[in-house]
């Protein structure tokens, strides 16, 4: 048999991410990660102090996969690319939403990411206050959108049109909902996912207007 690859922090964190992908964040423990690696949990403690550090490392793992804005890039393009990357990464790893801003011991990828976002905005002429507002509203929009996507009450093979037809909303009671469904959903191949770009542009337009002001 070929020799087993040596344990490293990187291998452990990658395995923890795979466990989280399969079982959610609640399924991550030193024991389950050890089992995924084919070793006893005690072997992990030579590299990771315990579950709390493992969660810190997972938060860093997530941020390391999100587009890092260039300090010298044009702010709107950089923030748009970052937002799309956030959505892609958090959509692929839904457990990441519970970690991205919750850890008290941020790792190097987390710190580098936050520094790059603020730095890009500052170098593009944002005041420190407006940079803070921009950072907050962009993250709130992306995290909220990803969470909504994850919680939509649709079956895997169900369309929004199917769902709307099942609701059978009475027009006299909910006239604006019926207008929405009739004008935008029925026969229109409507997808909630397409709203992401429109909403992001609204946020960026608002920031651009405030920046010019």
C-alpha positions in Angstrom: 0.0 0.0 0.0 1.2 3.5 -0.7 2.3 5.5 2.4 -0.4 7.6 3.9 0.0 11.4 3.3 1.2 13.1 6.5 -1.3 15.2 8.4 -1.0 18.9 8.0 -3.2 21.8 9.1 -4.3 22.3 5.5 -5.4 18.7 5.0 -7.3 18.8 8.3 -9.1 22.0 7.4 -9.9 20.7 3.9 -11.4 17.6 5.4 -13.4 19.7 7.9 -14.8 21.6 4.9 -15.8 18.4 3.2 -17.5 17.2 6.4 -19.4 20.5 6.6 -20.4 20.2 3.0 -21.8 16.7 3.7 -23.3 17.1 7.2 -23.5 20.8 7.9 -21.5 22.7 10.5 -23.1 20.7 13.3 -21.5 17.6 11.9 -18.0 19.0 12.3 -16.0 17.7 15.2 -12.4 16.6 15.8 -13.8 13.0 15.7 -15.7 13.3 12.4 -12.8 15.1 10.7 -10.3 12.5 12.0 -12.6 9.7 10.7 -12.7 11.5 7.3 -8.9 11.4 7.3 -8.7 7.8 8.5 -6.9 8.8 11.7 -7.8 9.0 15.4 -9.1 12.4 16.6 -6.1 12.7 18.9 -3.8 12.9 16.0 -5.4 16.2 14.9 -4.4 17.9 18.2 -0.8 18.1 17.0 -2.0 20.6 14.4 -5.3 22.1 15.7 -5.9 23.0 19.3 -9.5 21.9 19.3 -12.9 22.5 17.7 -12.9 26.3 18.2 -9.6 26.7 16.4 -11.0 24.4 13.7 -14.0 26.7 13.2 -11.6 29.7 13.0 -9.7 27.8 10.3 -12.9 27.0 8.4 -13.8 30.7 8.4 -10.4 31.5 7.0 -10.9 28.7 4.5 -14.0 30.4 3.2 -12.5 33.8 2.9 -9.5 32.4 1.1 -11.8 31.4 -1.7 -13.6 34.7 -2.1 -12.2 37.2 -4.7 -9.7 39.6 -3.1 -10.2 43.1 -4.3 -7.1 44.8 -5.6 -6.1 47.9 -3.6 -5.5 49.8 -6.9 -8.6 48.5 -8.7 -11.6 50.6 -9.7 -14.0 50.3 -6.7 -17.2 49.5 -8.4 -15.8 46.7 -10.5 -13.9 45.3 -7.6 -16.9 45.3 -5.3 -19.1 43.7 -7.9 -16.6 40.9 -8.6 -16.2 40.4 -4.8 -20.0 40.2 -4.4 -20.4 37.6 -7.1 -17.6 35.6 -5.7 -19.1 35.7 -2.2 -22.4 34.5 -3.5 -20.7 31.7 -5.5 -18.6 30.5 -2.5 -21.3 30.8 0.1 -23.8 29.1 -2.2 -21.4 26.2 -2.7 -20.7 26.0 1.0 -23.9 27.1 2.8 -22.4 26.5 6.3 -20.0 29.3 5.6 -22.7 31.9 6.4 -22.6 31.0 10.0 -18.9 31.6 10.2 -17.9 34.5 8.0 -18.4 37.2 10.5 -18.8 35.3 13.8 -15.3 34.3 14.9 -13.4 36.2 17.6 -10.0 35.0 16.3 -9.8 36.0 12.7 -7.2 34.3 10.5 -4.8 35.8 7.9 -7.2 35.3 5.0 -10.1 37.0 6.9 -7.9 39.9 7.9 -6.3 40.3 4.4 -9.8 40.3 2.9 -11.2 43.0 5.2 -8.1 45.1 4.7 -8.3 44.8 0.9 -12.0 45.8 0.8 -11.4 48.9 3.0 -8.2 49.7 1.2 -9.8 49.5 -2.2 -12.6 51.9 -1.2 -10.2 54.3 0.6 -7.8 54.5 -2.4 -10.8 55.3 -4.6 -11.6 58.3 -2.5 -14.2 56.9 -0.1 -14.1 58.5 3.4 -13.4 56.1 6.2 -17.1 56.5 7.2 -18.4 55.9 3.7 -16.1 52.9 3.3 -17.5 51.4 6.5 -21.1 52.0 5.3 -20.3 50.5 1.9 -18.7 47.4 3.5 -21.7 46.9 5.7 -24.4 47.3 3.1 -22.7 45.2 0.5 -22.1 42.3 2.9 -25.7 42.6 4.3 -27.1 42.4 0.7 -25.0 39.4 -0.4 -25.4 37.4 2.9 -29.1 38.2 2.9 -29.6 37.2 -0.7 -27.6 33.9 -0.3 -29.7 33.1 2.8 -32.9 33.8 1.0 -31.8 31.6 -1.9 -31.1 28.8 0.5 -34.5 29.1 2.2 -36.8 29.4 -0.8 -39.6 26.9 -0.4 -39.2 25.2 -3.8 -38.6 21.6 -4.6 -35.5 20.8 -6.7 -37.6 20.1 -9.8 -40.2 22.9 -9.2 -40.3 26.2 -11.0 -41.5 29.5 -9.5 -44.4 29.3 -11.9 -45.4 25.9 -10.4 -45.2 27.3 -6.9 -47.2 30.4 -7.8 -49.9 28.3 -9.5 -50.2 26.1 -6.3 -50.7 29.2 -4.2 -53.8 30.2 -6.3 -53.9 33.7 -4.8 -57.3 35.5 -4.9 -57.0 38.7 -6.9 -59.5 40.6 -4.8 -57.6 40.0 -1.6 -54.0 40.2 -3.0 -54.2 42.4 -6.1 -50.5 43.4 -6.2 -49.2 39.9 -5.6 -51.4 38.7 -8.4 -50.1 41.5 -10.6 -46.6 40.5 -9.8 -47.2 36.8 -10.6 -49.2 37.6 -13.8 -46.8 40.1 -15.2 -43.4 38.7 -14.1 -43.8 35.0 -13.4 -46.4 33.2 -15.5 -45.0 32.4 -18.9 -41.9 34.5 -18.2 -39.3 32.0 -17.1 -38.8 34.0 -13.9 -35.9 33.1 -11.7 -35.3 34.7 -8.3 -31.5 34.1 -8.9 -31.6 36.8 -11.6 -32.6 39.4 -9.0 -29.1 39.3 -7.6 -27.5 41.4 -10.3 -30.4 44.0 -10.3 -30.2 44.4 -6.5 -26.4 44.7 -6.5 -26.6 47.4 -9.2 -29.1 49.3 -7.0 -26.7 49.1 -4.0 -23.7 50.2 -6.1 -25.7 53.0 -7.7 -26.5 54.3 -4.3 -22.9 54.1 -3.1 -21.7 55.8 -6.3 -24.2 58.7 -5.8 -23.1 59.1 -2.1 -19.5 59.0 -3.2 -20.0 61.7 -5.8 -21.8 63.8 -3.2 
